[in-house]
Amino acid sequence: MNYNEVGFRHLESGNYELAAQAFNDAIEEQPNDPTGYVNLGTLLQSMDDADRALRFYDKALTIDPTFASAHYAKGALYFSANLLVEAEESLRLALLHGLDDADLHFMLGLTYQKLGDPVRGIPRLKQATELNGVDVEIAFQYGLALAQNEQIEEAAEIFEQVLLLEETHTDARYNYAIALAFLGQQEACYTELETVLAYQPNHTMAQDAKAKMDALLN
């Protein structure tokens, strides 16, 4: 087991001091390998030390400007700080330099959505769901993006998939109900709203939607 692997073992167990020592040992052993710098940056970011983390990511990219995981880590840091333009640039560079996993596509898709660019956001979220078909949050956010882009039938199908993965996901069920209403399936919508409130009686939006339907029916 190398120093980076040892560091991650300590990081996963919450022993940050030993993790930092292992990542430092990795850097000392191979100072021209960007991996140790990214790992130490990840540790610092987990400790809410974003400024120092960013310096380690930049150091990794000074060694290897094509190191995709450094671009991804930098993008994730910017995303968490709501610096969306900077996040998009770094995440796009991670994709350009060969990183192709669900988390990257998901974060890049959310970044585009927050930037008001569904044309680029929705395909990234779709790709994330294809790469990880069992992640509830990825599928839910993809469904939301479709709904916000008025692709209601497609959104309803995705919300159904979310509910197959997690039956008690009340936000997905609420949005599924609203999609059904837009599709003219009022009775099904009402049933889903009742189910939302059975799982979560204080779901405000479901309460309001059901009250409006009750008023129309009465």
C-alpha positions in Angstrom: 0.0 0.0 0.0 1.5 3.4 -1.0 1.3 6.6 1.0 -1.7 7.9 -0.9 -3.6 4.8 -0.2 -2.6 4.9 3.4 -3.8 8.6 3.5 -7.2 7.7 2.1 -7.6 5.0 4.7 -6.9 7.5 7.4 -9.2 10.1 5.8 -12.1 7.7 5.6 -11.7 6.8 9.3 -11.6 10.5 10.2 -8.0 10.6 11.3 -7.0 13.8 9.5 -3.6 14.2 11.1 -2.4 10.8 10.0 -4.0 11.4 6.6 -2.1 14.6 6.2 1.2 13.0 7.2 0.7 10.2 4.7 -0.1 12.6 1.8 2.9 14.7 2.8 5.0 11.6 2.7 3.6 10.8 -0.8 4.7 14.3 -2.0 8.1 14.0 -0.5 8.6 10.6 -2.1 7.4 11.7 -5.5 7.4 15.5 -5.7 6.6 15.5 -9.4 3.5 13.4 -9.1 0.4 15.6 -8.9 -1.6 12.9 -7.1 -0.3 13.7 -3.6 -1.0 17.4 -4.0 -4.6 16.7 -5.1 -5.1 14.3 -2.1 -3.8 16.8 0.4 -6.0 19.5 -1.2 -9.0 17.2 -0.8 -8.1 16.7 2.9 -7.8 20.5 3.4 -11.1 21.1 1.6 -12.8 18.5 3.9 -11.5 20.6 6.8 -13.1 23.8 5.3 -9.7 25.2 4.4 -10.6 26.1 0.8 -7.8 28.6 0.2 -5.0 26.2 1.0 -6.8 23.4 -0.8 -6.9 25.6 -4.0 -3.2 26.2 -3.7 -2.5 22.4 -3.7 -4.8 21.9 -6.7 -3.0 24.6 -8.6 0.4 23.1 -7.6 -0.8 19.8 -9.1 -1.8 21.5 -12.3 1.5 23.3 -12.5 3.2 19.9 -12.5 0.6 18.4 -15.0 -1.9 20.8 -16.6 -3.8 17.8 -18.0 -4.3 16.1 -14.6 -8.1 15.7 -14.8 -8.7 14.9 -11.1 -7.1 18.2 -10.1 -9.4 20.1 -12.5 -12.3 18.2 -11.0 -11.3 18.9 -7.4 -10.9 22.5 -8.2 -14.3 22.6 -10.0 -15.9 21.0 -7.0 -14.4 23.6 -4.7 -15.6 26.4 -6.8 -19.1 24.8 -7.1 -19.4 24.5 -3.3 -18.5 28.2 -3.1 -21.1 29.0 -5.7 -18.5 30.4 -8.1 -20.3 28.9 -11.0 -18.3 30.4 -14.0 -15.0 29.2 -12.4 -16.6 25.8 -11.6 -17.8 25.3 -15.2 -14.3 26.0 -16.6 -12.6 23.6 -14.2 -15.1 20.8 -14.6 -15.2 21.2 -18.4 -11.4 20.8 -18.4 -11.7 17.7 -16.3 -14.0 16.3 -18.9 -11.7 17.4 -21.7 -8.7 15.7 -20.1 -10.4 12.3 -19.9 -12.4 12.1 -16.7 -15.7 10.5 -17.5 -17.7 9.5 -14.4 -21.2 10.2 -13.1 -20.1 12.6 -10.4 -18.4 14.9 -12.9 -21.3 14.9 -15.4 -23.7 15.5 -12.5 -21.8 18.5 -11.1 -21.2 19.9 -14.5 -24.9 19.5 -15.3 -26.0 21.2 -12.1 -23.5 24.0 -12.8 -25.1 24.6 -16.3 -28.6 24.5 -14.8 -27.6 27.1 -12.2 -26.1 29.2 -14.9 -29.5 29.1 -16.8 -28.1 26.9 -19.6 -30.3 23.8 -19.9 -29.1 23.1 -23.4 -25.8 22.1 -22.0 -27.1 21.1 -18.5 -29.6 18.5 -19.4 -27.3 16.3 -21.6 -24.7 16.2 -18.8 -27.4 15.2 -16.2 -28.7 12.5 -18.6 -25.2 11.2 -19.0 -24.8 11.1 -15.3 -27.9 8.9 -15.0 -26.7 6.6 -17.7 -23.4 6.1 -15.9 -25.0 5.7 -12.5 -28.6 4.4 -12.8 -29.1 3.8 -9.0 -28.2 7.2 -7.6 -31.5 8.8 -6.5 -30.2 12.4 -6.3 -28.8 12.3 -9.8 -32.0 11.0 -11.3 -34.1 13.5 -9.2 -32.1 16.5 -10.4 -32.3 15.2 -14.0 -36.1 15.0 -13.6 -36.2 18.5 -12.2 -34.2 19.9 -15.1 -36.5 18.3 -17.6 -39.5 19.7 -15.9 -38.0 23.1 -15.7 -37.4 22.9 -19.4 -41.0 22.0 -20.0 -40.2 18.4 -21.1 -43.0 17.2 -18.9 -43.5 13.6 -20.2 -39.8 12.9 -20.0 -39.7 14.4 -16.5 -42.6 12.2 -15.3 -40.8 9.1 -16.6 -37.7 10.1 -14.6 -39.6 10.8 -11.5 -41.2 7.4 -11.8 -37.7 5.9 -11.9 -36.7 7.8 -8.8 -39.7 6.4 -7.0 -38.8 2.9 -8.0 -35.4 3.5 -6.4 -36.8 5.3 -3.3 -40.6 5.0 -2.8 -40.6 7.5 0.1 -38.8 10.3 -1.8 -41.6 12.9 -1.2 -40.1 15.7 -3.4 -39.9 13.3 -6.3 -43.4 12.2 -5.7 -44.7 15.8 -5.4 -43.0 16.7 -8.7 -44.4 13.6 -10.3 -47.8 14.6 -9.2 -47.4 18.1 -10.7 -46.2 16.5 -13.9 -49.3 14.3 -14.0 -51.5 17.4 -13.5 -49.8 19.1 -16.5 -50.4 15.9 -18.5 -54.1 16.1 -17.7 -54.1 13.2 -15.2 -55.9 15.0 -12.4 -57.0 11.9 -10.4 -53.6 10.4 -10.5 -52.1 13.7 -9.5 -54.5 13.9 -6.5 -53.6 10.3 -5.4 -49.9 11.1 -5.6 -50.4 14.2 -3.5 -52.2 12.2 -0.9 -49.3 9.7 -0.8 -46.8 12.5 -0.4 -48.8 13.7 2.7 -49.1 10.2 4.0 -45.3 10.0 4.0 -44.6 13.6 5.0 -47.7 15.4 6.5 -45.9 18.8 6.7 -44.9 18.9 3.0 -46.0 22.5 2.4 -46.1 22.4 -1.4 -48.1 19.2 -1.4 -50.5 20.6 1.1 -51.0 23.7 -1.0 -51.5 21.8 -4.2 -54.0 19.4 -2.6 -55.9 22.3 -1.0 -56.2 24.0 -4.4 -57.5 20.8 -6.0 -60.0 20.3 -3.1 -61.3 23.8 -3.6 -61.8 23.2 -7.4 -63.6 19.9 -6.7 -65.9 21.4 -4.1 
